[in-house]
Amino acid sequence: MSVEADISLVIEFSGGLEMLFSNQKRHTISVPAVDKSGKPVNISFLIDYLCENLMKDSRKELFLLDNHVRPGILVLINDADWELEGEESYELQDGDNILFVSTLHGG
């Protein structure tokens, strides 16, 4: 049985989302290369991972809606819109830079 290596990612938050993640804009994290079923991890896995392991704020609804990134939050994968990369199904690669930007303002 081979042990898959972890992959290293840079995760960034902007537009106010950093307040949900210890007021820190940039995080360097390692995640397993494969999920529990043995499939390569994707953005959907990463979003769950971030909520479970990195988010210190209890207001997950500011980041997620129905277990998906809220409308109004842009997601960039290596400076490209995630819509061009397959959105939540994009398979994470070692060294990826994932940026979450909230475009929602007001109060």
N, C-alpha and C positions, 0 to 999 in steps of 0.2 A: 504494500500500500504506500503510494508516494504522498508526500505532504506538499501541498501547493504553497508557494511563497505568498507573502502578503504583497499588495501593491500600495505604493506610496502616492498620495494625492495632496494637492493643495486646494483647500476649500476657502472661498472668500465670500463675505456677506457685505452688502452695501444697501444704501437707501433706507436705513433704519433696522434692517434684519439683524444686524450685529448685536442689537440689544437683547435678542433672544439667545445669543450664543456668547454669554459672558462679556458683552461689549468688546468683543475681539473680532476684528475684521478678517484676519487671516489665520487659518489653521492648517498645519501640516499633519495629516493623519495616515495611518496604515489600516487597510481593510483586507480581509481574506480575499484571495483571487477567485475563489469559487464559493457559492452559497451552500446551504445544507444539502441541497439536492445534487450538488456537483456541477451546477451550471456556472459559467462565468458571471461574476457580479455585474449588475447594471445600475443605472441611475436610480431606479426604483428601490433597489437594495440600499443604495447610498442614502436616500432620503429617510428610509426607516432607521438606518444606522445613525444618522445625524440626530434624529429625534430622540433615539434611545440613549445615545452615548455622549453627545456634544451639547444638546440644548439644555440649558440650565433653567430657562424660563418655563413656567407651567402652561403658558398660553400657546399651545401647539396650533390652535386654530388660526393664529396669525401667520403661520407658515404653510399649514395644510388645510385642505378642504376636501372631504370625502377621500382621505388617504392619498391625495394628489397635491402637488404644489399649487397653492392658491392662484387663481387668475390675478394678473397684475404683478406677478413675480417673474422677471425674466431669468432664464437660466442659460448661461453661456458655457460651452465646453471648449476649452482651448481657444477662446475668443470668437467662437462661432455659435450662433443661435442653436439651441438644442433641437429646434424643429427641423434643422437641416441634418441632424445627426441621429434622428430616430427617437427623440424625446426620452421617456423613461426606459425604453428598451436598449438604449446605447450601452454597449459593454465597456466598462471602465478599463483603461489602460494605465500601466505604471507611468507616473509622471504627469497625468492629466491635471489640468487646472480647471476647477468647476467654480463658476461665479454665480451667486444668487443675488439679484438686484430687485428690490421692491420699487415699483413705480407708483405705489399708493401713498398719498399724502393726505393730511387733514386730521381731524379729530373730533 
